């Protein structure tokens, strides 16, 4: 094999020369190139600058006050930057929690965004503590998707994500806002290399390495002046109480210490509670800071924490029910608080939860970030969590976490069932689930989108359930996310949660739990490893899965593990080994008798294995045997209960089309691919439709039907665009240009 760069270049030239002389070999070369991307994972090419111009900034707060010095400072830093220096301009805004760093940096970003025509990236790094801080890999995956990289093409490991991110950002003028950073290690992988970009970082910690090693410019944000504090307070309170005496307003502003979060929390309480007087609020704040009988002590607010004092004052005005609700929401650091999450945490119905969420938002103890979706400021959550520990104790907090986890398990299991209703699954959460007779053909697609929207919350629920020792819920939640991860990826989260699922299943197995769950979790973890190119880890997980299922006599699980090993071998071009794995899995299925565990899934599982064997035989150019296998699989899928499995029928037709193409019969290939188009349209499988039309265009090209080939390629490009695969769309457009040249 060629090892050096020169040897590899020479080998590539030889392959290209042979491919030009032989269309059949050219198809094989194209397939090798696609497969080699898995065997030796590399970053995909950067998308074109015009492909995506993200605008991720959150809204500016309407009550924003002052901070003109920050805008002036960032503008000065930007104007003084060396455009030929090869590095982005980096500005770091530091200050205490609640001092207004986020509001200031967002306001500055809006003021400067016209200077960055290629877009703005924004993320809350949740860096108030190490435990809540987002890992760089999660952020890079989010950024890459917004930059136009399809989710299934985002690398799984952080190093390759970082390289691809810098590739996508090269020669682009963009602003990157990294809010609420915990450490330099969280920030450095997110720095672009383009000198035309600006990076704005906020943190309550000093990030010295960014200054010393990356040339960042630091700025410390201090409290608002008394004049600006009064102005902000009046804006928050609004016109209804504009007649308040200046002395009383100033006393409240001074007691809040010039900290915007404290001012907003206090002002929100005054705005919605007419019984509160300015004098009473000033007295409450003053007494909490300095003790009863002491007056306001000036802008510093004495020696207390103004934010905590304001939160205590607001909390003291809540009803007992709302106070308990506030504490219940903070039992875990949920990425966002939905109505379902809030209702289960507090053990109230969803109608009452909506009312209480709105009450907390009105007094600035929660922030509404979307339709019926809320978020704590990290300081507010810390306040609420401390109160929960002190007033409710571990028992009530644990019960709240379990209620939230159970609700999310039911939610995810129902959606997963709608996404892939015919797959085999474990766990009591699926008991009694049925599909409606008049089911919308696009229902599975809608369910998948809903799972995706709740992806981060579901991962947080798994971590919370693991922390509180609810092993039975941990592995079942992982099982309920199988459809999401199998179809959409998100491999970093997949690996993270399923490692917890494996250990939870093992612990439960030792305590008379479902021993079958161990192998199930390991197989799903292996698929995650395969998705990021970690073949050795996948093979080890599958070996453990085979052993675990064999030990508990779970033939269905053992067959699934051996089948997955075959798919791994198929990816490694070990086609003979792959076929032997599929045949072994079929033999294991044959041990399942009527009434045994897994009996209902035997026919579908056998059809899948026939399909896989046919694919392996095609790769070995045993076309006669492959044709028989694939046709058998097709018949099996058609005979499945409920009208068959349209999606997998379409997959078999795709494989038949590819087989006939490889065998040199484009006309038969076209017949099969036409059927695949109809099946995939019925299943709503957009990316598979793109693949089918791309394959059908190859049929037209081999038959010298250039116009038809161009038409199919245009259709394929449209499906790639619709499903977010801009890289695929660009590849198709290149093929169209070649045909039209």
ABEGO torsion letter per residue (X at the ends): XBABAAAAAAAAAAAAAAAAABAAAAAAAAAAAAAAAAABBBBBBBBBAAABBBBABBBBBAABBEGAAAAAAAAAAAAABBAAAGBBBBBBBBEBBGAGAAAAAAAAAAAAAAABAAEBBBBBAGAABAAABBBAAAAAAAAAAAAGBBAAABBABAAAAAAAAAAAABGBBBBBBBBGBABAAAAAAABBABAABBBBBBBABBBAAAAAAAGBBBBBBBBBBAAAAAAAAAAAAEAAAAABBAAAAAAAAAAAGGBAAAAAAAAAAAAABAABBAAAAAAAAAAAAAEBGBBBAEAAGEABBAAAAAAAAAAAABBAAAAAAAAAAAABBBABBBAAAAAAAAGBBAAAAAAAAAAAAAAGABBBABBGBBBBBAAAAAAAAAAAAAAAEAAAAAAAAAAAAAAAAAAAAAAAAAABAABBBBEAAABGBBBBAABBAAAAAAAAAAAAAAAAAAAAAAAAAAAAGBAAAAAAAAAAAAAAAAAAEGAAAAAAAAAAAAAAAAAAAAAGBBAAAAAAAAAAAAAAAAAAGBAAAAAAAAAAAAAAAAAAGBAAAAAAAAAAAAAAAAAAGBAAAAAAAAAAAAAAAAABBBGBBGAAAAAAAAAAAAAAAAAAAAAAGBAAAAAAAAAAAAAAAAABBGGEBAAAAAAAAAAAAAAAAAAGBAAAAAAAAAAAAAAAAAAGBAAAAAAAAAAAAAAAAAAGBAAAAAAAAAAAAAAAAAAGBAAAAAAAAAAAAAAAX
